């Protein structure tokens, strides 16, 4: 039995090493190639600053939008039964299963300046093509499922009996949600927020169709790569990865601080 268990674990360790090597080797190769002063100094350019400014502003607005409507949608899917629920759940996966470039085309067909909806919005001063609002629209469409799905799972893991007890003790549904459900689902929601934000910063396919300008960082990388090749794109690639790693570190510190306060 012990020999069988040992063999079983060895197979899993072997597969884990292959998977981790596959994931980490491109990053390791990038680090080794980027360890030159020339490449590192080339990161600090106006192109990088302008592109990361667009990416951060757009992704933060996208994140706020997704939180405002994603958490209510996730809660209803986790706690309520209604007609067409399975259709709604399938629709939420739609932006994930289609290529991002197709998502961009669909958004352009709906919100482009020559469409009915897009034309009306342009008359009120809101234009999506070639503006940061187009970047936000593309990012929101692509990333909304990530927050909804992870938050829905987090809500489903909260014992409904605790909510029922809260209601029996005289708490309103609103109080129960804020004092019981949301705190217990907090870790899953934070994970969804993190995943959504990082995905928004890296969004490229839908954005390049809908809002080529102003350049977000992924689009700026593409422009540099197509015009100057790998050498000119590499500093921006390193810059993007450094920004993502910095965000991960900051958020982990914030999450750790929250847990300490709870304890």
KEVO-352223 format. One line per 3 residues: their letters; for each residue x, y, z of N, C-alpha, C. Coordinates in steps of 0.1 Angstrom, whole numbers. Example, Ala and Ser with C-alpha at 12.3 -4.5 7.8 and 13.67 -1.06 7.14 Angstrom:
! KEVO-352223
AS) 132,-57,78,123,-45,78,132,-33,78 | 128,-22,71,137,-11,71,129,0,79 $
END
This chain:
! KEVO-352223
XXX) 8,-12,0,0,0,0,9,13,0 | 19,12,9,28,24,9,36,26,-4 | 39,14,-10,46,15,-23,37,21,-34 $
XXX) 25,17,-34,15,22,-43,13,37,-41 | 12,41,-29,10,55,-25,22,63,-30 | 34,58,-27,46,65,-31,47,67,-46 $
XXX) 43,56,-54,43,57,-69,33,67,-74 | 21,67,-67,11,76,-71,15,90,-69 | 22,93,-58,26,107,-55,38,111,-64 $
XXX) 46,101,-68,58,104,-77,53,108,-91 | 42,102,-95,36,105,-108,31,120,-108 | 24,123,-97,18,136,-95,29,147,-94 $
XXX) 40,144,-87,51,153,-86,58,155,-99 | 59,144,-107,65,145,-120,57,154,-129 | 44,152,-129,35,161,-138,35,175,-133 $
XXX) 36,177,-120,36,191,-114,49,198,-118 | 60,191,-118,73,197,-122,72,201,-137 | 67,192,-145,65,196,-160,57,208,-162 $
XXX) 45,208,-155,36,220,-156,42,233,-151 | 49,232,-140,55,244,-134,67,249,-143 | 74,240,-148,85,243,-157,80,250,-170 $
XXX) 69,245,-175,63,250,-187,58,265,-185 | 53,267,-173,48,280,-169,59,290,-166 | 69,285,-159,79,294,-154,91,297,-164 $
XXX) 94,288,-173,105,290,-182,104,302,-191 | 93,305,-196,92,318,-204,95,330,-196 | 90,330,-183,93,342,-174,108,342,-170 $
XXX) 114,330,-168,128,330,-164,137,334,-176 | 133,330,-188,140,334,-200,139,350,-202 | 127,355,-199,126,370,-200,134,377,-190 $
XXX) 135,372,-178,143,378,-167,158,378,-171 | 163,367,-177,177,365,-181,180,375,-192 | 171,376,-201,173,385,-213,172,400,-209 $
XXX) 164,402,-198,162,416,-194,172,421,-184 | 182,413,-180,192,417,-170,203,426,-176 | 199,435,-185,209,444,-190,204,458,-187 $
XXX) 214,467,-184,210,481,-181,203,488,-192 | 207,484,-205,201,490,-216,186,488,-217 | 182,475,-215,168,472,-216,160,478,-204 $
XXX) 166,477,-192,159,483,-181,157,498,-182 | 167,505,-187,165,519,-188,155,523,-199 | 154,514,-209,145,517,-219,130,516,-215 $
XXX) 128,510,-204,114,508,-198,109,522,-195 | 118,530,-189,113,543,-183,113,554,-195 | 103,552,-203,101,562,-214,87,567,-213 $
XXX) 84,578,-221,71,584,-221,61,575,-226 | 65,567,-236,55,557,-242,50,547,-231 | 59,543,-223,56,534,-212,46,541,-202 $
XXX) 50,553,-198,42,560,-188,28,563,-193 | 27,567,-205,14,570,-211,5,558,-212 | 12,547,-216,4,534,-218,0,528,-205 $
XXX) 8,529,-195,5,523,-182,-6,531,-175 | -5,545,-178,-15,553,-172,-29,550,-178 | -30,548,-191,-43,544,-197,-47,531,-192 $
XXX) -38,521,-191,-42,508,-186,-47,508,-172 | -40,515,-163,-44,516,-149,-57,523,-147 | -59,534,-153,-71,542,-152,-83,533,-157 $
XXX) -81,528,-169,-92,520,-175,-95,507,-167 | -85,501,-162,-87,488,-155,-94,491,-141 | -90,502,-135,-96,505,-122,-111,509,-123 $
XXX) -114,516,-134,-128,519,-136,-136,507,-140 | -130,498,-148,-136,485,-151,-138,477,-139 | -129,477,-130,-130,469,-117,-142,474,-109 $
XXX) -143,487,-108,-154,493,-100,-168,489,-106 | -169,490,-119,-181,487,-126,-185,472,-124 | -175,463,-125,-177,449,-123,-181,446,-109 $
XXX) -175,453,-99,-179,451,-85,-193,455,-83 | -197,466,-88,-210,472,-86,-221,463,-91 | -219,457,-103,-230,448,-108,-227,433,-107 $
XXX) -214,430,-106,-210,416,-105,-214,409,-92 | -212,416,-81,-216,410,-68,-231,407,-67 | -240,417,-71,-254,414,-70,-258,402,-80 $
XXX) -252,402,-92,-255,391,-101,-251,378,-95 | -239,377,-90,-234,365,-84,-242,360,-72 | -247,370,-64,-255,366,-52,-268,360,-57 $
XXX) -275,366,-67,-288,361,-71,-286,347,-77 | -275,345,-85,-273,332,-91,-270,321,-80 | -264,326,-69,-260,316,-59,-272,313,-49 $
XXX) -281,323,-48,-291,321,-37,-306,321,-42 | -308,324,-55,-322,325,-59,-324,315,-71 | -336,310,-72,-340,302,-84,-350,311,-92 $
XXX) -349,311,-105,-358,319,-113,-358,314,-127 | -368,317,-134,-370,312,-148,-358,318,-157 | -352,309,-164,-341,313,-173,-328,314,-166 $
XXX) -327,308,-154,-314,309,-147,-302,302,-154 | -305,291,-160,-295,283,-167,-290,291,-180 | -300,298,-186,-296,306,-198,-287,318,-193 $
XXX) -291,324,-182,-283,335,-177,-268,330,-174 | -267,318,-167,-254,313,-164,-246,310,-176 | -253,305,-187,-246,302,-199,-241,315,-206 $
XXX) -249,326,-205,-246,339,-211,-234,345,-205 | -232,343,-192,-221,348,-184,-208,343,-189 | -208,330,-194,-196,324,-199,-193,328,-213 $
XXX) -202,335,-220,-201,338,-234,-188,346,-237 | -185,357,-229,-172,364,-233,-160,356,-231 | -160,346,-223,-148,337,-220,-146,327,-232 $
XXX) -157,322,-237,-156,311,-247,-153,316,-261 | -156,329,-264,-154,334,-277,-140,341,-277 | -133,341,-289,-121,349,-289,-123,364,-286 $
XXX) -113,370,-279,-115,384,-276,-116,393,-288 | -110,389,-299,-111,398,-311,-126,397,-316 | -132,386,-314,-146,385,-318,-155,394,-309 $
XXX) -151,394,-296,-159,403,-287,-157,417,-291 | -145,421,-295,-143,435,-300,-152,438,-312 | -153,429,-321,-161,431,-333,-176,432,-329 $
XXX) -181,424,-320,-195,424,-316,-198,438,-309 | -188,442,-301,-190,455,-294,-190,467,-304 | -181,466,-314,-181,476,-324,-194,477,-332 $
XXX) -200,465,-335,-212,465,-342,-224,471,-334 | -222,471,-321,-233,476,-312,-231,490,-308 | -218,493,-305,-215,507,-299,-207,516,-308 $
XXX) -204,511,-321,-197,520,-330,-204,532,-333 | -198,543,-337,-204,556,-340,-215,556,-351 | -214,546,-359,-224,545,-370,-236,535,-367 $
XXX) -236,530,-355,-247,522,-351,-258,530,-344 | -270,524,-342,-280,532,-336,-277,536,-321 | -272,526,-313,-269,529,-299,-257,538,-299 $
XXX) -246,535,-307,-234,543,-307,-236,557,-312 | -245,559,-322,-248,572,-327,-255,581,-317 | -264,575,-309,-271,582,-299,-261,587,-288 $
XXX) -253,577,-284,-243,581,-273,-233,591,-278 | -229,591,-291,-220,601,-296,-226,615,-296 | -240,615,-298,-247,628,-298,-247,634,-284 $
XXX) -245,625,-274,-244,630,-260,-230,632,-255 | -221,630,-264,-207,632,-261,-199,620,-256 | -205,608,-257,-199,596,-252,-195,587,-265 $
XXX) -183,587,-268,-178,580,-279,-169,568,-274 | -171,556,-280,-163,545,-275,-151,542,-284 | -152,544,-297,-141,541,-306,-130,552,-305 $
XXX) -118,547,-303,-107,556,-302,-106,565,-290 | -113,560,-279,-112,567,-266,-110,558,-255 | -106,563,-243,-104,554,-232,-117,547,-227 $
XXX) -128,553,-231,-141,547,-228,-143,534,-235 | -137,534,-247,-138,521,-255,-129,510,-249 | -118,515,-243,-109,505,-236,-117,500,-224 $
XXX) -124,508,-217,-131,504,-205,-142,495,-209 | -149,498,-220,-160,490,-224,-155,476,-228 | -144,475,-235,-139,462,-239,-134,454,-227 $
XXX) -127,461,-218,-122,454,-206,-134,449,-197 | -144,457,-196,-156,453,-188,-163,441,-194 | -165,441,-207,-171,429,-213,-163,417,-211 $
XXX) -150,418,-213,-142,406,-213,-140,400,-198 | -139,409,-188,-136,405,-175,-148,403,-166 | -160,408,-169,-171,406,-161,-174,391,-156 $
XXX) -172,382,-165,-175,368,-161,-165,363,-149 | -153,368,-149,-143,363,-139,-148,367,-125 | -153,379,-123,-157,383,-110,-170,377,-106 $
XXX) -179,376,-116,-192,369,-113,-191,355,-109 | -183,348,-117,-182,333,-115,-175,330,-101 | -164,337,-99,-156,334,-86,-165,339,-74 $
XXX) -172,350,-75,-180,355,-64,-192,346,-62 | -198,341,-72,-209,331,-71,-205,319,-63 | -193,313,-67,-188,302,-60,-186,305,-45 $
XXX) -180,317,-42,-178,321,-28,-191,322,-21 | -202,328,-27,-215,328,-20,-220,315,-17 | -219,305,-27,-224,292,-26,-218,284,-14 $
XXX) -205,288,-11,-198,281,0,-203,286,14 | -210,297,14,-215,302,27,-227,294,31 | -227,289,43,-238,280,48,-251,289,49 $
XXX) -261,285,41,-273,292,41,-280,292,55 | -278,282,63,-284,282,76,-280,294,85 | -268,299,83,-263,310,90,-272,322,86 $
XXX) -275,324,74,-283,335,69,-297,333,75 | -303,321,75,-316,319,80,-317,322,95 | -306,318,102,-306,322,117,-306,337,119 $
XXX) -298,344,111,-297,358,112,-311,364,109 | -318,359,99,-332,365,96,-341,361,108 | -340,350,114,-349,346,125,-346,354,137 $
XXX) -334,359,139,-330,368,150,-334,382,148 | -341,385,137,-346,398,135,-338,407,125 | -327,402,120,-319,410,111,-327,411,97 $
XXX) -326,422,91,-331,423,77,-323,416,67 | -328,414,55,-320,408,45,-308,416,41 | -309,429,41,-298,438,39,-287,436,49 $
XXX) -291,436,62,-282,434,73,-275,421,73 | -283,411,69,-277,397,68,-267,396,58 | -270,403,46,-260,402,35,-247,409,39 $
XXX) -248,421,45,-236,429,49,-228,423,61 | -235,417,70,-229,413,83,-226,398,83 | -233,390,75,-230,375,75,-225,371,62 $
XXX) -232,372,51,-229,366,38,-216,372,32 | -215,385,31,-204,392,25,-191,389,33 | -190,390,46,-178,387,53,-173,373,51 $
XXX) -182,363,51,-179,349,50,-174,346,36 | -179,353,26,-175,351,12,-163,360,8 | -157,367,17,-148,378,14,-135,373,7 $
XXX) -130,361,11,-118,356,5,-120,353,-10 | -131,347,-13,-134,343,-27,-137,356,-35 | -143,366,-29,-146,378,-36,-133,386,-39 $
XXX) -124,386,-30,-111,393,-32,-103,386,-43 | -104,373,-43,-97,365,-53,-103,369,-67 | -116,370,-68,-123,374,-80,-119,388,-85 $
XXX) -118,397,-75,-114,411,-78,-100,411,-83 | -91,404,-77,-77,403,-81,-76,398,-96 | -83,387,-98,-83,380,-111,-88,390,-122 $
XXX) -99,397,-118,-106,406,-128,-96,418,-131 | -90,423,-121,-81,435,-123,-69,431,-132 | -63,420,-129,-51,416,-137,-55,413,-151 $
XXX) -67,406,-153,-71,403,-166,-75,416,-174 | -80,426,-167,-83,439,-174,-71,446,-179 | -60,446,-171,-48,452,-174,-42,445,-187 $
XXX) -43,432,-188,-37,425,-199,-46,424,-211 | -58,429,-211,-68,428,-222,-62,434,-234 | -63,427,-246,-57,432,-258,-67,430,-270 $
XXX) -72,418,-272,-80,414,-284,-92,423,-287 | -101,425,-277,-113,433,-279,-109,448,-280 | -99,452,-272,-95,466,-271,-90,471,-284 $
XXX) -82,463,-291,-75,467,-303,-85,470,-314 | -97,462,-314,-107,464,-323,-115,477,-320 | -119,479,-308,-128,489,-304,-121,502,-301 $
XXX) -109,502,-295,-103,514,-290,-88,513,-292 | -83,514,-305,-69,513,-308,-61,524,-301 | -67,536,-300,-62,547,-293,-71,551,-282 $
XXX) -66,557,-271,-52,558,-267,-46,544,-264 | -33,543,-266,-27,530,-264,-27,526,-250 | -33,514,-247,-31,508,-234,-17,500,-235 $
XXX) -12,495,-224,1,489,-224,2,477,-234 | -8,468,-233,-7,456,-243,-7,461,-258 | -15,471,-261,-15,476,-275,-2,483,-278 $
XXX) 3,490,-269,16,497,-271,27,486,-273 | 27,475,-266,36,464,-268,35,459,-282 | 22,457,-287,20,452,-300,25,462,-311 $
XXX) 23,474,-309,27,484,-319,43,484,-319 | 49,484,-308,64,483,-307,69,471,-314 | 62,459,-312,67,447,-317,65,446,-332 $
XXX) 54,451,-338,52,451,-352,60,461,-360 | 64,472,-353,72,482,-359,87,480,-358 | 91,475,-346,106,474,-343,110,461,-339 $
XXX) 101,451,-338,105,437,-335,107,435,-320 | 112,424,-316,113,419,-303,121,429,-294 | 132,434,-300,141,443,-292,134,455,-286 $
XXX) 125,462,-294,119,474,-290,106,471,-281 | 101,459,-282,89,455,-274,93,449,-261 | 105,444,-260,109,437,-247,109,446,-235 $
XXX) 114,458,-236,113,467,-223,99,469,-218 | 89,470,-228,75,472,-224,70,460,-218 | 74,448,-223,69,435,-218,74,434,-204 $
XXX) 86,437,-201,92,436,-188,85,446,-178 | 82,458,-184,75,468,-176,61,463,-172 | 54,457,-181,40,452,-178,41,441,-168 $
XXX) 51,432,-169,52,421,-159,55,427,-145 | 64,437,-145,67,443,-132,55,450,-125 | 47,456,-133,35,463,-128,25,452,-123 $
XXX) 23,441,-130,15,431,-125,20,425,-112 | 33,422,-112,39,416,-99,37,426,-88 | 39,439,-90,38,449,-80,23,449,-75 $
XXX) 14,448,-84,-1,448,-80,-4,436,-71 | 2,424,-75,0,412,-68,5,413,-54 | 17,419,-52,24,421,-39,15,430,-30 $
XXX) 11,441,-36,3,451,-29,-10,445,-24 | -16,438,-33,-29,432,-29,-28,421,-19 | -17,413,-20,-14,403,-10,-12,409,4 $
XXX) -5,421,4,-2,428,17,-15,433,23 | -24,438,14,-37,443,18,-45,432,24 | -46,421,17,-54,409,21,-48,404,34 $
XXX) -35,404,36,-29,399,48,-33,409,60 | -33,422,57,-37,432,67,-51,430,71 | -60,427,62,-74,425,65,-76,413,74 $
XXX) -68,402,71,-70,390,79,-65,392,93 | -54,400,95,-49,403,108,-59,411,116 | -66,420,110,-76,428,116,-88,420,121 $
XX) -91,410,112,-102,401,116,-99,393,128 | -86,388,128,-82,379,139,-80,388,151 $
END
